[in-house]
């Protein structure tokens, strides 16, 4: 089991060698002992099948070796020693198959494994202590039984370790009692109500033991240190009754994300220093989540999440009151959580980073930051670690992290300068939609709603290319398990994913531009149906929205810098304000910036190109920069045009169009009109 656990952890650093299940199985088989390989024989197409078969084969070989050893000892040892021999059986493991709807409990076959008998000697260092003359009960001090079988009253203070001094109970601070039966998998006897398998904890593959005999949830201290999981000290310590010696600890982990069978759970485990198993889920977790270990049928672990449909506590209290008042939206509270629940689910497509052939890993030193930025960096790193979005990294890649100001909240967003990585990345050519074409679908729309996803990029997983997302900070190297801001293909991939989700609704009543969704309808009855369809799609795909940036049931809505209404499309005054306040450009770069911003609304400005020509001439190569009166007039004219921009009515494709053509010696021009209004101008040279 230790080899399998190490293999799973190291496979993250060589994804190319374990690209699929048969490859993982083949690589795992290569590392086995040659004798074990001979017994296993054939090729395995399933990684979990190989693990199960290997554990069975190991147990059979060990039992066979022990039988041979007992026979040799029986033929040479005196009769008196025969009575001291025991039919010790190596403890079997238990395996849950997390990728199936039912989690099977693997048990040994009765004809192959004799019934378990408690040994009178300790045959191996990790075997459980057996009751006997030399091994008194940890609770009452008498012999002949285990402490877990003891009927005497439980005492807080355990026995004094050999060679040590009696521990004193601290005054005024009574330790909380706890109990754990198994801190090593080898200690688990046959028939005990426990199950074990590998699950995801904060995005890391983790050996998790379900033990109904443990009082709390526990985590291995070495495991926590390895993955940089932050521990916290508490005033009241725990006195944990454990095999051999009791354990006193005052360390806990406040928040970890555990993923089981597509469901996410928040756990706060107690830290144990000498625990071999990564995480142990005890009765505290089982009671909280109504988990049942059905050992009698040896088939499944049933997990029921109380009030799964009612997630009101995850929504801000003020927002909750507002949501409850909104028709249709009030039925989808789970789509508007206060925070993302953790790692996104596995989707049909996942983000990948394809490199130019022959590219070597690129690494850059972290940027220097001010003291307040370092404080914010530490806070955001811990938040993303707790949510499982990032993890410590040892990747050869590394780009520097930096902060970008948020527009909506005024805070800082942690981003990564991926320019060195983007240069060597093969560009995704998936097209982004043209805004003018999107708005052409709105003819006749009178009711609008818009939905903005919460941290949309973080709702897509990265699988094989996680090491390439590594970023360097003052506090170490980390890597993203979700799609990060700044990656060159992130926009195109997100657009592809959103179009896939709403493929049946596009151009009917939905407009999608990256993480912004617009729902439009001709009347309230239609809008009720359309809104329910969109929110249902978000729920089914586990995509979450930010309620504070959404708007519903509006006659006029601001979307992508425009005001949309039943009259048509107009310029958003809030967006135009930045153009009106623009100071006179003093360089070619500033001219390009101004024209780029003003050009976003060029369809609202008559003769935009002619008006801006004096300014665009200064951006030509080798042109001398001289701000002339013509440039100033063009600059002010563009500003005035934006303040008087008309409302553009989108064409109605159900009505007829008129085509007006004109020709000259230089070219041909045509105008597409509807109801006396120009719809489209098409010059042909």
DOMI-788112 format. One record per residue (C-alpha): residue in three letters; x, y, z. Coordinates in steps of 0.25 Angstrom, whole numbers, padded with zeros to 4 digits, always signed. Example, Ala and Ser with C-alpha at 12.3 -4.5 7.8 and 13.67 -1.06 7.14 Angstrom:
2
ALA+0049-0018+0031/SER+0055-0004+0029/
***
This chain:
685
UNK+0000+0000+0000/UNK+0012+0010+0003/UNK+0017+0007-0011/UNK+0004+0010-0018/UNK+0002+0022-0010/UNK+0016+0027-0014/UNK+0013+0024-0028/UNK+0000+0032-0028/UNK+0008+0044-0023/UNK+0020+0043-0032/UNK+0011+0041-0044/UNK+0007+0056-0044/UNK+0021+0059-0048/UNK+0021+0050-0060/UNK+0007+0051-0067/UNK+0012+0047-0080/UNK+0016+0033-0075/UNK+0003+0031-0068/UNK-0006+0037-0079/UNK-0017+0026-0078/UNK-0022+0015-0069/UNK-0014+0004-0076/UNK-0001+0012-0076/UNK-0003+0015-0061/UNK-0005+0000-0058/UNK+0007-0004-0067/UNK+0016+0006-0060/UNK+0011+0001-0046/UNK+0014-0013-0050/UNK+0028-0010-0054/UNK+0032-0006-0040/UNK+0027-0019-0033/UNK+0037-0030-0029/UNK+0040-0039-0040/UNK+0034-0051-0032/UNK+0021-0043-0031/UNK+0021-0039-0045/UNK+0022-0054-0049/UNK+0010-0058-0041/UNK+0002-0046-0046/UNK+0005-0050-0061/UNK-0004-0044-0071/UNK-0006-0029-0075/UNK-0016-0021-0067/UNK-0025-0010-0074/UNK-0030-0005-0061/UNK-0021+0002-0050/UNK-0031-0002-0039/UNK-0032-0016-0044/UNK-0017-0017-0043/UNK-0017-0011-0029/UNK-0027-0021-0024/UNK-0021-0033-0030/UNK-0007-0029-0025/UNK-0012-0028-0010/UNK-0019-0041-0012/UNK-0007-0048-0017/UNK+0002-0042-0006/UNK-0007-0047+0005/UNK-0007-0061-0002/UNK+0008-0061-0003/UNK+0010-0057+0011/UNK+0000-0067+0017/UNK+0007-0078+0009/UNK+0021-0074+0014/UNK+0016-0073+0028/UNK+0010-0087+0026/UNK+0023-0093+0021/UNK+0031-0086+0033/UNK+0021-0092+0043/UNK+0023-0106+0037/UNK+0039-0104+0038/UNK+0038-0100+0052/UNK+0028-0111+0056/UNK+0038-0121+0050/UNK+0050-0116+0058/UNK+0044-0109+0071/UNK+0041-0117+0084/UNK+0027-0120+0087/UNK+0026-0109+0098/UNK+0029-0098+0088/UNK+0018-0103+0079/UNK+0008-0098+0089/UNK+0013-0084+0088/UNK+0012-0084+0073/UNK+0000-0076+0067/UNK-0007-0077+0054/UNK-0004-0062+0051/UNK-0011-0056+0039/UNK-0006-0044+0031/UNK-0017-0034+0032/UNK-0025-0031+0019/UNK-0027-0017+0013/UNK-0040-0012+0009/UNK-0042-0004-0004/UNK-0053+0005-0008/UNK-0055+0008-0023/UNK-0058+0023-0024/UNK-0060+0023-0039/UNK-0073+0015-0038/UNK-0087+0018-0032/UNK-0085+0007-0022/UNK-0073+0006-0013/UNK-0069-0009-0012/UNK-0064-0014+0001/UNK-0053-0025-0003/UNK-0053-0036+0008/UNK-0044-0049+0008/UNK-0050-0062+0003/UNK-0053-0071+0015/UNK-0046-0084+0009/UNK-0033-0076+0007/UNK-0032-0069+0020/UNK-0034-0075+0033/UNK-0041-0068+0044/UNK-0034-0057+0051/UNK-0028-0061+0065/UNK-0021-0051+0074/UNK-0006-0054+0074/UNK+0001-0056+0088/UNK+0014-0050+0082/UNK+0017-0038+0074/UNK+0022-0044+0061/UNK+0025-0031+0054/UNK+0028-0016+0058/UNK+0015-0011+0052/UNK+0005-0022+0057/UNK-0005-0019+0067/UNK-0002-0022+0082/UNK-0009-0035+0086/UNK-0015-0037+0100/UNK-0007-0046+0108/UNK+0001-0048+0121/UNK+0012-0038+0117/UNK+0002-0028+0110/UNK-0008-0022+0120/UNK-0020-0014+0116/UNK-0017+0001+0113/UNK-0030+0005+0121/UNK-0031-0004+0134/UNK-0017-0010+0134/UNK-0022-0025+0134/UNK-0018-0035+0124/UNK-0027-0044+0114/UNK-0034-0033+0106/UNK-0031-0021+0098/UNK-0034-0007+0103/UNK-0045-0005+0093/UNK-0052-0018+0099/UNK-0050-0013+0113/UNK-0063-0011+0121/UNK-0057-0003+0132/UNK-0059+0012+0132/UNK-0050+0020+0123/UNK-0039+0029+0129/UNK-0034+0041+0123/UNK-0019+0038+0126/UNK-0013+0027+0119/UNK-0001+0017+0124/UNK+0012+0023+0126/UNK+0022+0019+0115/UNK+0034+0011+0118/UNK+0045+0019+0122/UNK+0037+0031+0123/UNK+0031+0039+0134/UNK+0016+0040+0138/UNK+0009+0051+0131/UNK+0002+0061+0139/UNK-0012+0066+0136/UNK-0012+0081+0134/UNK-0020+0089+0144/UNK-0032+0097+0139/UNK-0031+0091+0125/UNK-0037+0077+0124/UNK-0033+0070+0111/UNK-0044+0065+0102/UNK-0045+0050+0100/UNK-0043+0043+0087/UNK-0040+0030+0082/UNK-0034+0023+0070/UNK-0032+0009+0068/UNK-0023+0008+0056/UNK-0012+0017+0051/UNK-0006+0007+0042/UNK-0014-0001+0031/UNK-0006-0014+0035/UNK-0013-0013+0049/UNK-0027-0015+0043/UNK-0033-0029+0046/UNK-0043-0036+0038/UNK-0057-0032+0039/UNK-0055-0019+0046/UNK-0065-0008+0042/UNK-0055+0000+0033/UNK-0053+0004+0019/UNK-0041+0010+0012/UNK-0037+0016-0002/UNK-0031+0028-0009/UNK-0039+0041-0010/UNK-0035+0055-0012/UNK-0032+0064-0001/UNK-0029+0079-0005/UNK-0026+0073-0019/UNK-0016+0063-0014/UNK-0018+0048-0015/UNK-0020+0043-0001/UNK-0021+0030+0007/UNK-0034+0031+0014/UNK-0039+0021+0025/UNK-0054+0021+0029/UNK-0054+0016+0044/UNK-0066+0015+0052/UNK-0058+0012+0064/UNK-0051+0026+0063/UNK-0057+0037+0071/UNK-0052+0049+0062/UNK-0046+0052+0049/UNK-0031+0051+0049/UNK-0019+0055+0039/UNK-0005+0050+0038/UNK+0005+0061+0043/UNK+0015+0057+0032/UNK+0004+0058+0021/UNK+0000+0072+0026/UNK+0015+0076+0026/UNK+0017+0070+0012/UNK+0006+0078+0005/UNK+0008+0091+0013/UNK-0005+0089+0020/UNK-0006+0100+0031/UNK-0009+0095+0046/UNK-0014+0103+0057/UNK-0012+0102+0072/UNK-0024+0101+0081/UNK-0025+0103+0096/UNK-0032+0090+0100/UNK-0023+0079+0096/UNK-0028+0065+0092/UNK-0024+0052+0099/UNK-0026+0041+0089/UNK-0026+0027+0093/UNK-0018+0020+0082/UNK-0011+0006+0080/UNK+0002+0005+0090/UNK+0002+0019+0096/UNK-0008+0030+0097/UNK-0006+0043+0089/UNK-0007+0057+0094/UNK-0009+0067+0083/UNK-0014+0082+0082/UNK-0012+0083+0067/UNK-0024+0083+0057/UNK-0026+0087+0043/UNK-0038+0097+0042/UNK-0042+0094+0028/UNK-0039+0084+0017/UNK-0047+0080+0005/UNK-0050+0065+0003/UNK-0056+0060-0010/UNK-0063+0047-0010/UNK-0071+0041-0022/UNK-0073+0055-0028/UNK-0078+0061-0014/UNK-0069+0071-0006/UNK-0068+0071+0009/UNK-0061+0081+0018/UNK-0054+0074+0029/UNK-0046+0080+0041/UNK-0037+0068+0046/UNK-0029+0066+0058/UNK-0014+0065+0056/UNK-0007+0052+0060/UNK+0008+0051+0060/UNK+0010+0036+0058/UNK-0001+0033+0049/UNK+0003+0025+0036/UNK-0011+0026+0029/UNK-0013+0040+0023/UNK-0027+0043+0028/UNK-0036+0036+0037/UNK-0051+0039+0036/UNK-0058+0035+0050/UNK-0071+0036+0056/UNK-0071+0051+0056/UNK-0071+0052+0041/UNK-0081+0040+0040/UNK-0091+0046+0049/UNK-0090+0060+0042/UNK-0092+0054+0028/UNK-0101+0042+0032/UNK-0091+0033+0026/UNK-0093+0018+0028/UNK-0083+0007+0027/UNK-0091-0005+0022/UNK-0081-0016+0026/UNK-0092-0027+0027/UNK-0095-0027+0013/UNK-0080-0024+0009/UNK-0084-0015-0002/UNK-0086+0000-0001/UNK-0083+0012+0007/UNK-0096+0021+0007/UNK-0094+0036+0009/UNK-0106+0045+0011/UNK-0104+0060+0011/UNK-0114+0066+0020/UNK-0122+0078+0014/UNK-0114+0077+0001/UNK-0125+0085-0006/UNK-0125+0096+0004/UNK-0112+0103+0004/UNK-0117+0116+0009/UNK-0105+0118+0019/UNK-0095+0118+0007/UNK-0102+0131+0002/UNK-0100+0145+0008/UNK-0111+0148+0017/UNK-0114+0161+0010/UNK-0114+0155-0004/UNK-0122+0143+0001/UNK-0134+0153+0004/UNK-0133+0159-0009/UNK-0132+0145-0017/UNK-0144+0140-0010/UNK-0152+0152-0016/UNK-0148+0149-0030/UNK-0157+0140-0038/UNK-0151+0127-0043/UNK-0137+0131-0038/UNK-0142+0128-0024/UNK-0143+0113-0028/UNK-0128+0113-0031/UNK-0121+0118-0018/UNK-0110+0107-0020/UNK-0106+0114-0033/UNK-0102+0127-0025/UNK-0093+0123-0014/UNK-0085+0132-0006/UNK-0072+0125-0010/UNK-0068+0114-0019/UNK-0070+0101-0012/UNK-0056+0096-0016/UNK-0050+0089-0028/UNK-0059+0088-0040/UNK-0065+0075-0045/UNK-0058+0067-0056/UNK-0064+0072-0069/UNK-0065+0066-0083/UNK-0053+0075-0087/UNK-0042+0081-0078/UNK-0032+0091-0081/UNK-0018+0087-0087/UNK-0006+0095-0090/UNK+0001+0090-0103/UNK+0015+0095-0105/UNK+0023+0098-0117/UNK+0031+0085-0120/UNK+0045+0085-0114/UNK+0042+0095-0103/UNK+0049+0094-0090/UNK+0043+0099-0077/UNK+0043+0114-0074/UNK+0046+0119-0060/UNK+0046+0134-0055/UNK+0049+0140-0042/UNK+0037+0146-0033/UNK+0034+0160-0034/UNK+0037+0169-0022/UNK+0025+0174-0015/UNK+0022+0185-0005/UNK+0019+0180+0010/UNK+0004+0182+0009/UNK+0005+0174-0004/UNK+0013+0163+0003/UNK+0002+0162+0014/UNK-0009+0161+0003/UNK-0001+0151-0004/UNK+0000+0142+0008/UNK-0015+0143+0011/UNK-0019+0140-0004/UNK-0009+0128-0005/UNK-0015+0122+0008/UNK-0029+0124+0003/UNK-0026+0117-0010/UNK-0019+0106-0003/UNK-0031+0104+0006/UNK-0040+0103-0006/UNK-0031+0094-0013/UNK-0029+0103-0025/UNK-0014+0103-0024/UNK-0004+0094-0017/UNK+0011+0094-0014/UNK+0020+0091-0026/UNK+0033+0086-0030/UNK+0031+0088-0045/UNK+0043+0093-0053/UNK+0033+0103-0059/UNK+0031+0116-0051/UNK+0025+0130-0055/UNK+0025+0142-0045/UNK+0012+0146-0038/UNK+0006+0160-0037/UNK-0006+0167-0033/UNK-0017+0174-0042/UNK-0027+0184-0037/UNK-0042+0179-0037/UNK-0051+0188-0044/UNK-0064+0184-0037/UNK-0059+0183-0022/UNK-0047+0191-0022/UNK-0038+0180-0016/UNK-0026+0172-0022/UNK-0027+0160-0031/UNK-0015+0150-0031/UNK-0010+0148-0045/UNK+0002+0142-0051/UNK+0011+0148-0062/UNK+0010+0136-0072/UNK+0017+0143-0083/UNK+0029+0134-0084/UNK+0019+0122-0084/UNK+0010+0128-0094/UNK+0021+0131-0104/UNK+0024+0116-0105/UNK+0009+0112-0105/UNK+0002+0107-0118/UNK-0010+0117-0119/UNK-0024+0112-0119/UNK-0031+0118-0131/UNK-0045+0116-0125/UNK-0052+0129-0130/UNK-0058+0139-0120/UNK-0071+0145-0125/UNK-0072+0159-0131/UNK-0081+0168-0121/UNK-0088+0174-0133/UNK-0093+0161-0138/UNK-0097+0157-0124/UNK-0106+0169-0123/UNK-0112+0166-0136/UNK-0120+0155-0130/UNK-0128+0164-0120/UNK-0139+0169-0130/UNK-0152+0170-0123/UNK-0146+0167-0109/UNK-0153+0174-0097/UNK-0149+0167-0085/UNK-0135+0164-0081/UNK-0127+0157-0070/UNK-0112+0156-0069/UNK-0103+0146-0061/UNK-0088+0147-0058/UNK-0081+0135-0053/UNK-0073+0135-0040/UNK-0058+0134-0043/UNK-0061+0127-0056/UNK-0047+0122-0059/UNK-0046+0115-0046/UNK-0058+0106-0050/UNK-0050+0098-0060/UNK-0040+0088-0056/UNK-0026+0086-0062/UNK-0022+0071-0062/UNK-0009+0068-0070/UNK-0002+0081-0070/UNK-0003+0086-0056/UNK+0012+0087-0054/UNK+0013+0097-0066/UNK+0004+0107-0058/UNK+0014+0108-0047/UNK+0017+0122-0041/UNK+0027+0127-0032/UNK+0025+0136-0020/UNK+0033+0141-0008/UNK+0027+0129+0000/UNK+0030+0118-0010/UNK+0026+0112-0023/UNK+0011+0108-0025/UNK+0003+0102-0037/UNK-0011+0103-0041/UNK-0021+0092-0042/UNK-0031+0101-0048/UNK-0030+0110-0060/UNK-0022+0122-0057/UNK-0023+0137-0061/UNK-0013+0141-0071/UNK-0012+0128-0079/UNK-0012+0131-0094/UNK-0023+0121-0098/UNK-0031+0123-0085/UNK-0041+0132-0092/UNK-0043+0123-0104/UNK-0045+0111-0096/UNK-0055+0117-0087/UNK-0063+0122-0099/UNK-0063+0108-0105/UNK-0068+0102-0091/UNK-0079+0112-0090/UNK-0084+0110-0104/UNK-0084+0095-0102/UNK-0093+0097-0089/UNK-0103+0106-0097/UNK-0102+0101-0111/UNK-0117+0099-0112/UNK-0120+0113-0106/UNK-0110+0121-0114/UNK-0117+0131-0124/UNK-0131+0127-0119/UNK-0131+0134-0105/UNK-0117+0134-0100/UNK-0104+0142-0103/UNK-0091+0137-0097/UNK-0078+0145-0097/UNK-0068+0138-0088/UNK-0074+0138-0074/UNK-0085+0148-0077/UNK-0099+0142-0080/UNK-0110+0150-0086/UNK-0124+0145-0086/UNK-0134+0152-0095/UNK-0149+0150-0098/UNK-0161+0157-0104/UNK-0170+0156-0092/UNK-0170+0152-0078/UNK-0176+0138-0080/UNK-0165+0135-0090/UNK-0155+0140-0080/UNK-0160+0132-0069/UNK-0157+0119-0077/UNK-0144+0124-0083/UNK-0138+0128-0069/UNK-0142+0115-0063/UNK-0135+0107-0075/UNK-0122+0115-0073/UNK-0122+0114-0058/UNK-0124+0099-0059/UNK-0113+0098-0069/UNK-0104+0105-0059/UNK-0108+0095-0048/UNK-0106+0083-0056/UNK-0092+0087-0060/UNK-0089+0092-0046/UNK-0086+0106-0051/UNK-0088+0117-0041/UNK-0091+0131-0042/UNK-0088+0144-0034/UNK-0102+0149-0030/UNK-0097+0164-0027/UNK-0093+0165-0042/UNK-0106+0159-0048/UNK-0118+0166-0052/UNK-0132+0160-0055/UNK-0146+0164-0061/UNK-0141+0177-0067/UNK-0146+0186-0078/UNK-0133+0192-0080/UNK-0119+0186-0076/UNK-0105+0189-0077/UNK-0097+0178-0085/UNK-0083+0179-0090/UNK-0082+0194-0090/UNK-0095+0196-0097/UNK-0110+0199-0092/UNK-0120+0189-0097/UNK-0135+0192-0098/UNK-0147+0189-0107/UNK-0142+0202-0115/UNK-0129+0196-0118/UNK-0114+0197-0115/UNK-0108+0210-0109/UNK-0095+0214-0103/UNK-0093+0212-0088/UNK-0091+0226-0082/UNK-0083+0220-0071/UNK-0073+0214-0081/UNK-0073+0227-0089/UNK-0069+0235-0078/UNK-0054+0230-0078/UNK-0053+0234-0093/UNK-0059+0248-0090/UNK-0049+0250-0078/UNK-0037+0246-0087/UNK-0026+0256-0087/UNK-0019+0260-0100/UNK-0010+0249-0105/UNK+0005+0252-0103/UNK+0011+0240-0110/UNK+0008+0230-0121/UNK+0004+0219-0111/UNK-0006+0229-0104/UNK-0012+0231-0118/UNK-0014+0216-0120/UNK-0020+0214-0107/UNK-0030+0226-0109/UNK-0034+0221-0123/UNK-0035+0207-0118/UNK-0045+0211-0107/UNK-0053+0220-0116/UNK-0053+0210-0127/UNK-0061+0200-0118/UNK-0073+0209-0121/UNK-0069+0213-0136/UNK-0082+0207-0141/UNK-0089+0219-0133/UNK-0080+0230-0140/UNK-0083+0234-0154/UNK-0070+0234-0162/UNK-0062+0230-0151/UNK-0050+0226-0160/UNK-0050+0240-0167/UNK-0051+0247-0154/UNK-0040+0240-0147/UNK-0030+0241-0160/UNK-0022+0252-0155/UNK-0019+0244-0142/UNK-0017+0231-0149/UNK-0007+0237-0158/UNK+0003+0240-0146/UNK+0003+0225-0143/UNK+0009+0221-0156/UNK+0023+0216-0157/UNK+0034+0227-0157/UNK+0023+0238-0156/UNK+0028+0250-0148/UNK+0019+0253-0136/UNK+0013+0266-0137/UNK+0000+0269-0130/UNK-0006+0279-0140/UNK-0019+0287-0140/UNK-0026+0276-0149/UNK-0022+0266-0139/UNK-0028+0274-0127/UNK-0041+0276-0135/UNK-0042+0261-0138/UNK-0039+0258-0124/UNK-0051+0267-0119/UNK-0060+0263-0130/UNK-0059+0248-0126/UNK-0063+0252-0112/UNK-0075+0260-0116/UNK-0080+0249-0125/UNK-0080+0239-0114/UNK-0089+0248-0105/UNK-0099+0249-0116/UNK-0098+0235-0121/UNK-0111+0229-0126/UNK-0119+0217-0122/UNK-0117+0206-0132/UNK-0129+0197-0135/UNK-0125+0183-0138/UNK-0130+0177-0151/UNK-0142+0168-0151/UNK-0139+0155-0159/UNK-0153+0152-0161/UNK-0156+0165-0168/UNK-0151+0168-0183/UNK-0139+0176-0186/UNK-0136+0186-0197/UNK-0123+0186-0204/UNK-0117+0200-0210/UNK-0105+0199-0219/UNK-0096+0209-0226/UNK-0084+0208-0234/UNK-0073+0217-0239/UNK-0060+0216-0246/UNK-0053+0213-0233/UNK-0062+0202-0227/UNK-0076+0197-0224/UNK-0084+0200-0211/UNK-0097+0195-0205/UNK-0106+0198-0194/UNK-0115+0188-0187/UNK-0127+0195-0181/UNK-0140+0191-0173/UNK-0152+0201-0171/UNK-0144+0213-0176/UNK-0132+0210-0166/UNK-0118+0206-0170/UNK-0115+0192-0166/UNK-0101+0189-0172/UNK-0092+0196-0182/UNK-0083+0187-0190/UNK-0072+0194-0199/UNK-0066+0185-0210/UNK-0053+0190-0216/
***
